[in-house]
Amino acid sequence: MMIGGAASGKSAFAEQFVIAQSEHPIYLATAQAFDEEMAAKIAAHKADRAAHGWVTIEEPLDVAGRLREFGSDNVVLLDCATMWLSNRLDQTEDKRAEIDAFCDAVVESPARVTVVTNEVGQGIVPENALARSFRNLQGNLNVSLAKRCDLVVQVVAGLPNVLKGSLPEW
């Protein structure tokens, strides 16, 4: 699990970490393009990853189902849990069960899975109820993931800070 704030370098660090484990990494992308800016960003990232040997699979909603499809020889970067949660907000009433199923799928997948997630609780308290609810759900998701994962790395300014476990040499 790689956690950090927006533009902290967590995705770039996670990509390096995964590439060190596999010559054929899989990028499980959860972002959706709802506007031209996001569509352009997704296309640029996808092209860059393809040039470096990544296989990109876009799965904004059923990440748990997709993780069950991989084999033990697969190395997967799931980027990111925050976008997945945002995508799922109005999809289910039992959000706690949804978060648990997501976290269970990450650790039960036959593949080696690295998850990128955003730290959203270090800023000011959001002014509206929806934003506060999302912040709380994201915090619950991060806590649940951190409990289940063997390695938790906080990335700040591109620098890793190991919170749990130890980074392998690479």
Secondary structure, DSSP 8 states (H G I E B T S, - for coil): -EEE-TTSSHHHHHHHHHHTT-SS-EEEE-----SHHHHHHHHHHHHHHHHTT-EEEE-SS-HHHHHHT--TT-EEEEE-HHHHHHHHTTT-S-HHHHHHHHHHHHHHSSSEEEEEEE--SSS---SSHHHHHHHHHHHHHHHHHHHH-S-EEEEETTEEEEEES-----
